[in-house]
Amino acid sequence: MMTPADEQTLPTAYHVGAFALIAHRGAYLITAPRTPLLPGGRHDLPGFVLSAATGSNPVELQLRRTIREQLSLAVSDLKLVGSHAARGSYGAGDGMRLNLIFGTEYCAGILQPDHTQLTGAEWVPSEDLLRPGGAPDWLQGAVRDFEAITPAAPPPEPAPTSRLRFGRRR
């Protein structure tokens, strides 16, 4: 049974964020939103914070829509590769937020950040993110987990060579 003192220590709100770790050719898309949604300074990912009213939309559909609106990109299957909880102010007051990070591959589109939501976006090589101090722990963990569950891309095939033989026929 909860006492009044227990109720005062509970967060006033609970939020869930869904974010995409988008990979392409050994690099990951890092964004710079006008209002940062994730802890970590200049490292952020495309995504959104669910409000209570979004229960009718599946997270995957909403995350794909957000990526398309924020970046003009289409992505492949979404795989949960990380999560973390944080306390702070999230518009509706102080509370807890659970951030879910889904790894995915870039499929189509030309990177065009929506400047009403983002101040920039860039592809950052995996090795830059994974070096000590290169990115926050939550992001490094998500990159490692995504790379562990994603099969390595096959090496590019060599250009086909001609097998035509010239000479006399017998």
Disulfide bonds with the S-S distance in Angstrom:
none
